[in-house]
């Protein structure tokens, strides 16, 4: 009786096959990474808009109770009475560590400085006048520096600057920024719209820019 042994021979990858495999993997990574970054950015945009809406609602509650818009430092006017959590004050684009200290809690947004102390009826066009917007210290690197105690650093957003301290947006490579208007609708707008003035409501009005003026 004879016993036969069956042997199997495995063939190794050739250099050409290995290079093709590596190239395919590289192509898949080059496709996946931008898609992943886009999804992360969209998630941050959504969370950023949610923060702005919470700030807007808290501001509406404050003005309903007091009859006028709060001024600086506005974060301590909202926290803890109207917004007990500091998290909505910090944008998801802001990489600074969170803090519960009222003096050092990171604040990524600013209240339109030209609205400080105004009564709501003094705002000529609430659907066009910006209430809150992110305020970046270094837009190229998405760096923020404002805190609850110093919420208007590097400078307040107001008609005097027409928003010029916001040199760049938070997303789409700095071309867009999230805002909430005085009528409490939030939107992502191009930086060109952020800086551009709107027409006067009528020829006799002294208002030159409804995005920032009253």
Protein Blocks (a to p, Z undefined) as FASTA:
>chain_A
ZZdddddddddddfklmmmmmmmmmmmmmmmmmmmmmmmmmmmmmmmmmmmmmmmmmmmm
mmmmnopacdddfklmmpmklmmbfklmpcfklmbdcdfbfkloccfbdcdfklgopafk
lpmblmlmcfbdcddfblmnopafbdfklmmbfbdcdfklnommmmbcfbenhiaccddd
fkopacdddfklmmpccddfbfklcbfblklmZZ
